[in-house]
Amino acid sequence: MSDAPEARQYEARIEGESEVAGIAQYIRTPELIAFVHTEVSPQHEGKGIGAALARTALDEARAAKLLVLPTCPFFAGWIARHPEYQDLVYQSRSRVSD
């Protein structure tokens, strides 16, 4: 797994293969990273590629002290099943007054 910042995505490659097996696209600001789309190629589905992408991306977000906005359903579901990452999730602090 590696970050490809020029493409704004994390990429998973299978050792010995040149093509990308999966991607996690993001939008990043200095304080926040929003994961917007995750895709694993059909021939690599069910092999843990998506989970590895999520874990790598979230571990790097934690190391960079970024909050995470999981707009991608895959990332949102993965974080919901892994409570050790829920502290990274951005919570809106704005309130509407009457």
MMTF fields as JSON, N, C-alpha, C and O atoms, coordinates in Angstrom:
{
  "mmtfVersion": "1.0.0",
  "mmtfProducer": "UNKNOWN",
  "numBonds": 391,
  "numAtoms": 392,
  "numGroups": 98,
  "numChains": 1,
  "numModels": 1,
  "chainsPerModel": [1],
  "groupsPerChain": [98],
  "chainIdList": ["A"],
  "bondAtomList": [4, 2, 8, 6, 12, 10, 16, 14, 20, 18, 24, 22, 28, 26, 32, 30, 36, 34, 40, 38, 44, 42, 48, 46, 52, 50, 56, 54, 60, 58, 64, 62, 68, 66, 72, 70, 76, 74, 80, 78, 84, 82, 88, 86, 92, 90, 96, 94, 100, 98, 104, 102, 108, 106, 112, 110, 116, 114, 120, 118, 124, 122, 128, 126, 132, 130, 136, 134, 140, 138, 144, 142, 148, 146, 152, 150, 156, 154, 160, 158, 164, 162, 168, 166, 172, 170, 176, 174, 180, 178, 184, 182, 188, 186, 192, 190, 196, 194, 200, 198, 204, 202, 208, 206, 212, 210, 216, 214, 220, 218, 224, 222, 228, 226, 232, 230, 236, 234, 240, 238, 244, 242, 248, 246, 252, 250, 256, 254, 260, 258, 264, 262, 268, 266, 272, 270, 276, 274, 280, 278, 284, 282, 288, 286, 292, 290, 296, 294, 300, 298, 304, 302, 308, 306, 312, 310, 316, 314, 320, 318, 324, 322, 328, 326, 332, 330, 336, 334, 340, 338, 344, 342, 348, 346, 352, 350, 356, 354, 360, 358, 364, 362, 368, 366, 372, 370, 376, 374, 380, 378, 384, 382, 388, 386],
  "bondOrderList": [1, 1, 1, 1, 1, 1, 1, 1, 1, 1, 1, 1, 1, 1, 1, 1, 1, 1, 1, 1, 1, 1, 1, 1, 1, 1, 1, 1, 1, 1, 1, 1, 1, 1, 1, 1, 1, 1, 1, 1, 1, 1, 1, 1, 1, 1, 1, 1, 1, 1, 1, 1, 1, 1, 1, 1, 1, 1, 1, 1, 1, 1, 1, 1, 1, 1, 1, 1, 1, 1, 1, 1, 1, 1, 1, 1, 1, 1, 1, 1, 1, 1, 1, 1, 1, 1, 1, 1, 1, 1, 1, 1, 1, 1, 1, 1, 1],
  "groupList": [{"groupName": "MET", "atomNameList": ["N", "CA", "C", "O"], "elementList": ["N", "C", "C", "O"], "formalChargeList": [0, 0, 0, 0], "bondAtomList": [1, 0, 2, 1, 3, 2], "bondOrderList": [1, 1, 2], "singleLetterCode": "M", "chemCompType": "L-PEPTIDE LINKING"}, {"groupName": "SER", "atomNameList": ["N", "CA", "C", "O"], "elementList": ["N", "C", "C", "O"], "formalChargeList": [0, 0, 0, 0], "bondAtomList": [1, 0, 2, 1, 3, 2], "bondOrderList": [1, 1, 2], "singleLetterCode": "S", "chemCompType": "L-PEPTIDE LINKING"}, {"groupName": "ASP", "atomNameList": ["N", "CA", "C", "O"], "elementList": ["N", "C", "C", "O"], "formalChargeList": [0, 0, 0, 0], "bondAtomList": [1, 0, 2, 1, 3, 2], "bondOrderList": [1, 1, 2], "singleLetterCode": "D", "chemCompType": "L-PEPTIDE LINKING"}, {"groupName": "ALA", "atomNameList": ["N", "CA", "C", "O"], "elementList": ["N", "C", "C", "O"], "formalChargeList": [0, 0, 0, 0], "bondAtomList": [1, 0, 2, 1, 3, 2], "bondOrderList": [1, 1, 2], "singleLetterCode": "A", "chemCompType": "L-PEPTIDE LINKING"}, {"groupName": "PRO", "atomNameList": ["N", "CA", "C", "O"], "elementList": ["N", "C", "C", "O"], "formalChargeList": [0, 0, 0, 0], "bondAtomList": [1, 0, 2, 1, 3, 2], "bondOrderList": [1, 1, 2], "singleLetterCode": "P", "chemCompType": "L-PEPTIDE LINKING"}, {"groupName": "GLU", "atomNameList": ["N", "CA", "C", "O"], "elementList": ["N", "C", "C", "O"], "formalChargeList": [0, 0, 0, 0], "bondAtomList": [1, 0, 2, 1, 3, 2], "bondOrderList": [1, 1, 2], "singleLetterCode": "E", "chemCompType": "L-PEPTIDE LINKING"}, {"groupName": "ARG", "atomNameList": ["N", "CA", "C", "O"], "elementList": ["N", "C", "C", "O"], "formalChargeList": [0, 0, 0, 0], "bondAtomList": [1, 0, 2, 1, 3, 2], "bondOrderList": [1, 1, 2], "singleLetterCode": "R", "chemCompType": "L-PEPTIDE LINKING"}, {"groupName": "GLN", "atomNameList": ["N", "CA", "C", "O"], "elementList": ["N", "C", "C", "O"], "formalChargeList": [0, 0, 0, 0], "bondAtomList": [1, 0, 2, 1, 3, 2], "bondOrderList": [1, 1, 2], "singleLetterCode": "Q", "chemCompType": "L-PEPTIDE LINKING"}, {"groupName": "TYR", "atomNameList": ["N", "CA", "C", "O"], "elementList": ["N", "C", "C", "O"], "formalChargeList": [0, 0, 0, 0], "bondAtomList": [1, 0, 2, 1, 3, 2], "bondOrderList": [1, 1, 2], "singleLetterCode": "Y", "chemCompType": "L-PEPTIDE LINKING"}, {"groupName": "ILE", "atomNameList": ["N", "CA", "C", "O"], "elementList": ["N", "C", "C", "O"], "formalChargeList": [0, 0, 0, 0], "bondAtomList": [1, 0, 2, 1, 3, 2], "bondOrderList": [1, 1, 2], "singleLetterCode": "I", "chemCompType": "L-PEPTIDE LINKING"}, {"groupName": "GLY", "atomNameList": ["N", "CA", "C", "O"], "elementList": ["N", "C", "C", "O"], "formalChargeList": [0, 0, 0, 0], "bondAtomList": [1, 0, 2, 1, 3, 2], "bondOrderList": [1, 1, 2], "singleLetterCode": "G", "chemCompType": "PEPTIDE LINKING"}, {"groupName": "VAL", "atomNameList": ["N", "CA", "C", "O"], "elementList": ["N", "C", "C", "O"], "formalChargeList": [0, 0, 0, 0], "bondAtomList": [1, 0, 2, 1, 3, 2], "bondOrderList": [1, 1, 2], "singleLetterCode": "V", "chemCompType": "L-PEPTIDE LINKING"}, {"groupName": "THR", "atomNameList": ["N", "CA", "C", "O"], "elementList": ["N", "C", "C", "O"], "formalChargeList": [0, 0, 0, 0], "bondAtomList": [1, 0, 2, 1, 3, 2], "bondOrderList": [1, 1, 2], "singleLetterCode": "T", "chemCompType": "L-PEPTIDE LINKING"}, {"groupName": "LEU", "atomNameList": ["N", "CA", "C", "O"], "elementList": ["N", "C", "C", "O"], "formalChargeList": [0, 0, 0, 0], "bondAtomList": [1, 0, 2, 1, 3, 2], "bondOrderList": [1, 1, 2], "singleLetterCode": "L", "chemCompType": "L-PEPTIDE LINKING"}, {"groupName": "PHE", "atomNameList": ["N", "CA", "C", "O"], "elementList": ["N", "C", "C", "O"], "formalChargeList": [0, 0, 0, 0], "bondAtomList": [1, 0, 2, 1, 3, 2], "bondOrderList": [1, 1, 2], "singleLetterCode": "F", "chemCompType": "L-PEPTIDE LINKING"}, {"groupName": "HIS", "atomNameList": ["N", "CA", "C", "O"], "elementList": ["N", "C", "C", "O"], "formalChargeList": [0, 0, 0, 0], "bondAtomList": [1, 0, 2, 1, 3, 2], "bondOrderList": [1, 1, 2], "singleLetterCode": "H", "chemCompType": "L-PEPTIDE LINKING"}, {"groupName": "LYS", "atomNameList": ["N", "CA", "C", "O"], "elementList": ["N", "C", "C", "O"], "formalChargeList": [0, 0, 0, 0], "bondAtomList": [1, 0, 2, 1, 3, 2], "bondOrderList": [1, 1, 2], "singleLetterCode": "K", "chemCompType": "L-PEPTIDE LINKING"}, {"groupName": "CYS", "atomNameList": ["N", "CA", "C", "O"], "elementList": ["N", "C", "C", "O"], "formalChargeList": [0, 0, 0, 0], "bondAtomList": [1, 0, 2, 1, 3, 2], "bondOrderList": [1, 1, 2], "singleLetterCode": "C", "chemCompType": "L-PEPTIDE LINKING"}, {"groupName": "TRP", "atomNameList": ["N", "CA", "C", "O"], "elementList": ["N", "C", "C", "O"], "formalChargeList": [0, 0, 0, 0], "bondAtomList": [1, 0, 2, 1, 3, 2], "bondOrderList": [1, 1, 2], "singleLetterCode": "W", "chemCompType": "L-PEPTIDE LINKING"}],
  "groupTypeList": [0, 1, 2, 3, 4, 5, 3, 6, 7, 8, 5, 3, 6, 9, 5, 10, 5, 1, 5, 11, 3, 10, 9, 3, 7, 8, 9, 6, 12, 4, 5, 13, 9, 3, 14, 11, 15, 12, 5, 11, 1, 4, 7, 15, 5, 10, 16, 10, 9, 10, 3, 3, 13, 3, 6, 12, 3, 13, 2, 5, 3, 6, 3, 3, 16, 13, 13, 11, 13, 4, 12, 17, 4, 14, 14, 3, 10, 18, 9, 3, 6, 15, 4, 5, 8, 7, 2, 13, 11, 8, 7, 1, 6, 1, 6, 11, 1, 2],
  "groupIdList": [1, 2, 3, 4, 5, 6, 7, 8, 9, 10, 11, 12, 13, 14, 15, 16, 17, 18, 19, 20, 21, 22, 23, 24, 25, 26, 27, 28, 29, 30, 31, 32, 33, 34, 35, 36, 37, 38, 39, 40, 41, 42, 43, 44, 45, 46, 47, 48, 49, 50, 51, 52, 53, 54, 55, 56, 57, 58, 59, 60, 61, 62, 63, 64, 65, 66, 67, 68, 69, 70, 71, 72, 73, 74, 75, 76, 77, 78, 79, 80, 81, 82, 83, 84, 85, 86, 87, 88, 89, 90, 91, 92, 93, 94, 95, 96, 97, 98],
  "secStructList": [7, 3, 3, 3, 4, 4, 4, 6, 3, 3, 3, 3, 3, 7, 6, 6, 7, 7, 1, 3, 3, 3, 3, 3, 3, 3, 3, 3, 7, 1, 1, 3, 3, 3, 3, 3, 3, 3, 3, 3, 7, 4, 4, 4, 6, 6, 1, 1, 2, 2, 2, 2, 2, 2, 2, 2, 2, 2, 2, 2, 2, 2, 2, 6, 6, 7, 3, 3, 3, 3, 7, 1, 2, 2, 2, 2, 2, 2, 2, 2, 2, 7, 4, 4, 4, 4, 4, 4, 5, 7, 7, 7, 7, 7, 7, 7, 7, 7],
  "xCoordList": [0.84, 0.0, 0.887, 1.895, 0.506, 1.276, 0.384, -0.61, 0.765, 0.07, 0.618, 1.831, -0.295, 0.079, -0.534, -1.578, 0.112, -0.5, -0.822, -1.786, -0.024, -0.301, -1.628, -2.265, -2.048, -3.329, -4.411, -5.566, -4.035, -4.943, -5.606, -6.827, -4.765, -5.295, -4.211, -3.021, -4.678, -3.825, -3.986, -5.078, -2.897, -2.926, -2.413, -1.441, -3.097, -2.665, -2.18, -2.869, -0.999, -0.442, -0.054, 0.449, -0.293, 0.095, 1.556, 1.951, 2.346, 3.772, 3.959, 3.348, 4.8, 5.08, 4.135, 4.338, 3.11, 2.172, 2.316, 2.581, 2.146, 2.303, 1.003, 1.036, -0.137, -1.397, -1.832, -1.447, -2.641, -3.171, -4.325, -5.231, -4.293, -5.339, -6.498, -7.625, -6.231, -7.282, -6.833, -5.64, -7.823, -7.536, -8.481, -9.595, -8.018, -8.839, -8.579, -7.523, -9.536, -9.374, -9.722, -10.586, -9.031, -9.245, -9.104, -8.563, -9.617, -9.407, -8.764, -9.273, -7.654, -6.908, -6.709, -6.401, -6.888, -6.56, -5.498, -5.146, -4.985, -3.988, -4.518, -3.732, -5.837, -6.4, -7.244, -7.53, -7.647, -8.67, -8.365, -7.827, -8.717, -8.663, -10.032, -10.528, -10.633, -11.944, -11.737, -11.192, -12.177, -12.096, -13.402, -14.48, -13.28, -14.471, -14.834, -15.974, -13.899, -14.2, -13.147, -11.947, -13.625, -12.729, -13.169, -14.36, -12.188, -12.497, -11.401, -10.21, -11.824, -10.896, -11.251, -12.426, -10.24, -10.504, -11.182, -10.877, -12.091, -12.871, -12.03, -12.42, -10.895, -10.081, -9.398, -8.844, -9.429, -8.787, -9.791, -9.388, -11.084, -12.094, -12.047, -11.73, -12.365, -12.42, -11.07, -10.982, -10.024, -8.67, -8.11, -6.927, -8.956, -8.503, -7.825, -7.227, -7.905, -7.264, -7.901, -7.194, -9.229, -9.926, -9.581, -9.335, -9.562, -9.215, -7.788, -7.519, -6.879, -5.483, -5.358, -4.588, -6.111, -6.117, -6.62, -6.006, -7.741, -8.319, -7.348, -7.106, -6.797, -5.888, -4.657, -4.265, -4.056, -2.874, -3.213, -2.507, -4.294, -4.681, -5.014, -4.62, -5.735, -6.114, -4.924, -4.831, -4.019, -2.808, -1.97, -1.411, -1.882, -1.121, -1.828, -1.171, -3.167, -3.922, -3.642, -3.417, -3.659, -3.378, -1.969, -1.773, -0.999, 0.388, 0.547, 1.366, -0.249, -0.189, -1.108, -1.197, -1.795, -2.727, -3.867, -4.273, -4.376, -5.505, -6.805, -6.836, -7.873, -9.2, -9.662, -9.184, -10.589, -11.037, -12.525, -13.327, -12.878, -14.271, -14.547, -14.188, -15.181, -15.399, -16.683, -17.696, -16.651, -17.843, -18.04, -19.152, -17.001, -17.088, -17.772, -17.358, -18.8, -19.492, -18.568, -18.762, -17.581, -16.667, -15.901, -15.836, -15.321, -14.565, -15.466, -15.082, -16.656, -17.579, -17.913, -17.898, -18.211, -18.525, -17.333, -17.473, -16.163, -14.953, -14.636, -14.313, -14.727, -14.461, -15.505, -15.166, -16.758, -17.806, -17.506, -17.861, -16.854, -16.518, -15.178, -14.824, -14.439, -13.121, -13.062, -12.557, -13.573, -13.682, -12.353, -12.341, -11.253, -9.955, -9.641, -8.691, -10.43, -10.234, -11.315, -11.222, -12.318, -13.437, -13.04, -13.719, -11.961, -11.508, -10.982, -10.834, -10.702, -10.211, -11.326, -11.068, -12.549, -13.658, -14.001, -14.204, -14.057, -14.425, -15.864, -16.765, -16.066, -17.4, -17.654, -16.876, -18.732, -19.083, -19.35, -20.052, -18.803, -18.987, -19.912, -20.135, -20.45, -21.329, -22.728, -23.172, -23.398, -24.764, -25.635, -25.194, -26.855, -27.824, -28.608, -29.139, -28.678, -29.45, -30.865, -31.121, -31.776, -33.179, -33.367, -34.473],
  "yCoordList": [-1.169, 0.0, 1.235, 1.292, 2.2, 3.432, 4.603, 4.456, 5.767, 7.0, 7.519, 7.584, 7.886, 8.512, 9.914, 10.139, 10.859, 12.176, 12.91, 13.674, 12.684, 13.347, 12.876, 13.617, 11.666, 11.125, 11.243, 10.888, 11.742, 11.864, 10.531, 10.433, 9.508, 8.193, 7.311, 7.459, 6.383, 5.291, 4.174, 3.95, 3.476, 2.408, 1.111, 1.09, 0.037, -1.299, -2.027, -2.083, -2.575, -3.359, -4.731, -4.853, -5.739, -7.096, -7.274, -6.92, -7.817, -8.005, -8.798, -9.849, -8.282, -8.938, -8.541, -8.948, -7.756, -7.302, -5.794, -5.078, -5.313, -3.888, -3.11, -1.912, -3.767, -3.029, -2.81, -3.547, -1.78, -1.433, -2.373, -2.549, -2.982, -3.914, -3.2, -3.696, -2.036, -1.284, 0.133, 0.429, 1.013, 2.415, 2.934, 2.436, 3.936, 4.699, 6.169, 6.702, 6.818, 8.214, 9.139, 8.836, 10.276, 11.205, 12.649, 12.961, 13.523, 14.965, 15.347, 14.995, 16.063, 16.36, 17.853, 18.57, 18.309, 19.667, 19.552, 18.438, 20.656, 20.548, 19.899, 19.368, 19.933, 19.392, 18.138, 17.439, 17.839, 16.829, 16.023, 16.55, 14.739, 13.921, 13.275, 12.603, 13.483, 12.903, 11.762, 11.955, 10.569, 9.42, 9.36, 9.196, 9.498, 9.688, 8.492, 8.385, 7.604, 6.454, 5.372, 5.646, 4.138, 2.988, 1.966, 1.705, 1.389, 0.403, -0.664, -0.353, -1.908, -3.028, -3.72, -3.951, -4.049, -4.707, -6.058, -6.731, -6.453, -7.68, -8.922, -9.745, -9.078, -10.268, -10.291, -11.318, -9.165, -9.105, -8.925, -8.786, -8.926, -8.774, -9.961, -11.083, -9.694, -10.751, -11.194, -12.207, -10.453, -10.824, -9.87, -9.938, -8.98, -8.051, -6.798, -6.055, -6.55, -5.357, -4.086, -3.162, -4.035, -2.845, -2.586, -1.444, -3.637, -3.489, -2.99, -2.144, -3.502, -3.051, -1.583, -0.83, -1.186, 0.224, 1.095, 2.11, 0.696, 1.479, 1.577, 2.668, 0.458, 0.458, 1.334, 2.133, 1.186, 1.995, 3.477, 4.286, 3.837, 5.24, 5.841, 6.97, 5.099, 5.615, 5.697, 6.634, 4.735, 4.81, 6.023, 6.696, 6.304, 7.473, 8.771, 9.76, 8.777, 9.96, 10.225, 11.366, 9.162, 9.317, 9.874, 10.79, 9.332, 9.789, 11.258, 11.978, 11.696, 13.09, 14.007, 15.203, 13.44, 14.188, 14.805, 15.941, 14.043, 14.497, 13.898, 12.758, 14.676, 14.133, 13.474, 13.814, 12.534, 11.753, 11.991, 11.948, 12.24, 12.354, 11.19, 11.262, 10.125, 8.944, 9.049, 8.445, 9.809, 9.93, 8.695, 8.433, 7.95, 6.686, 5.644, 5.455, 4.969, 3.962, 2.851, 2.353, 2.463, 1.424, 1.887, 1.164, 3.091, 3.604, 3.805, 3.469, 4.348, 4.555, 3.231, 3.147, 2.205, 0.895, 0.256, -0.364, 0.403, -0.197, 0.44, -0.262, 1.757, 2.439, 2.036, 1.856, 1.894, 1.48, 0.103, -0.16, -0.774, -2.113, -2.161, -3.195, -1.069, -1.022, 0.188, 1.245, 0.031, 1.173, 1.839, 2.984, 1.158, 1.772, 2.94, 3.685, 3.11, 4.229, 5.295, 6.327, 5.087, 6.025, 7.385, 8.381, 7.439, 8.729, 9.658, 10.858, 9.124, 9.947, 10.677, 11.656, 10.213, 10.716, 12.154, 12.484, 12.981, 14.389, 14.501, 13.86, 15.311, 15.599, 17.087, 17.914, 17.427, 18.834, 19.473, 18.905, 20.628, 21.334, 22.528, 23.259, 22.734, 23.88, 23.551, 22.404, 24.549, 24.382, 25.449, 26.57, 25.088, 26.026, 26.602, 25.861, 27.922, 28.58, 28.833, 29.006, 28.853, 29.168, 30.661, 31.124],
  "zCoordList": [0.0, 0.0, 0.0, 0.704, -0.783, -0.778, -1.147, -1.858, -0.644, -0.958, -2.287, -2.492, -3.18, -4.45, -4.44, -5.053, -3.744, -3.556, -4.851, -4.907, -5.893, -7.175, -7.77, -8.518, -7.449, -7.923, -6.845, -7.082, -5.662, -4.512, -4.181, -4.059, -4.039, -3.685, -3.091, -3.368, -2.259, -1.805, -2.819, -3.342, -3.096, -4.088, -3.48, -2.725, -3.833, -3.427, -4.668, -5.686, -4.565, -5.661, -5.117, -4.001, -5.911, -5.554, -5.95, -7.06, -5.05, -5.334, -6.628, -6.825, -7.488, -8.754, -9.882, -11.026, -9.58, -10.608, -10.785, -9.818, -11.998, -12.253, -12.092, -11.808, -12.266, -12.196, -10.747, -9.839, -10.565, -9.253, -8.933, -9.748, -7.74, -7.325, -6.654, -6.666, -6.065, -5.389, -5.112, -5.056, -4.939, -4.654, -3.579, -3.413, -2.86, -1.933, -2.245, -1.905, -2.889, -3.289, -2.134, -1.311, -2.089, -0.985, -1.422, -2.483, -0.556, -0.647, 0.681, 1.745, 0.619, 1.843, 2.014, 1.061, 3.241, 3.642, 4.735, 5.123, 5.235, 6.308, 7.593, 8.377, 7.822, 9.056, 8.864, 9.836, 7.632, 7.391, 6.13, 5.156, 6.164, 4.959, 4.792, 5.697, 3.633, 3.329, 2.347, 1.26, 2.738, 1.843, 1.061, 1.632, -0.271, -1.103, -1.974, -2.425, -2.214, -3.081, -2.868, -2.83, -2.73, -2.62, -3.64, -3.812, -4.316, -5.355, -5.391, -5.356, -5.46, -5.608, -6.92, -7.205, -7.714, -8.993, -8.744, -7.76, -9.621, -9.414, -9.133, -8.305, -9.796, -9.586, -8.223, -7.83, -7.492, -6.177, -5.036, -3.881, -5.342, -4.297, -3.343, -3.738, -2.089, -1.087, -0.55, 0.143, -0.861, -0.429, 0.626, 0.959, 1.153, 2.18, 1.665, 2.443, 0.369, -0.209, 0.343, 0.746, 0.362, 0.873, 2.33, 2.718, 3.138, 4.555, 4.716, 5.569, 3.913, 3.987, 3.574, 4.17, 2.562, 2.161, 3.303, 3.633, 3.907, 4.998, 6.167, 6.684, 6.582, 7.737, 7.466, 8.317, 6.294, 5.962, 5.94, 6.541, 5.247, 5.128, 6.487, 6.78, 7.316, 8.633, 9.58, 10.373, 9.51, 10.329, 9.938, 10.804, 8.645, 8.198, 8.576, 8.9, 8.537, 8.978, 10.458, 10.86, 11.263, 12.694, 12.898, 13.697, 12.188, 12.334, 11.939, 12.509, 10.953, 10.49, 11.298, 11.019, 12.309, 13.157, 12.342, 12.586, 11.373, 10.551, 11.072, 11.538, 10.988, 11.223, 9.937, 8.855, 10.049, 8.899, 8.666, 9.599, 7.416, 7.01, 6.047, 4.872, 6.54, 5.693, 4.869, 5.224, 3.772, 2.925, 2.062, 1.604, 1.839, 1.107, 1.99, 3.134, 1.497, 2.311, 2.82, 3.929, 2.035, 2.489, 3.729, 4.724, 3.674, 4.811, 6.021, 7.141, 5.808, 6.925, 7.607, 8.835, 6.828, 7.385, 8.063, 9.117, 7.469, 8.035, 9.386, 10.345, 9.461, 10.737, 11.779, 12.948, 11.377, 12.316, 12.922, 14.071, 12.149, 12.634, 13.371, 13.938, 13.368, 14.009, 14.941, 14.561, 16.15, 17.069, 17.407, 17.86, 17.201, 17.491, 16.558, 16.801, 15.489, 14.554, 14.677, 14.011, 15.49, 15.562, 16.135, 15.883, 16.895, 17.427, 16.331, 16.561, 15.158, 14.048, 13.308, 12.607, 13.457, 12.641, 13.019, 14.187, 12.003, 12.168, 12.657, 12.116, 13.672, 14.192, 14.014, 14.488, 13.338, 13.148, 14.496, 15.332, 14.702, 15.965, 15.821, 16.786, 14.635, 14.438, 14.944, 14.884, 15.428, 15.941, 15.32, 15.064, 15.086, 14.536, 15.701, 16.529, 15.763, 16.822, 16.352, 15.161, 17.301, 16.96, 16.843, 16.564]
}
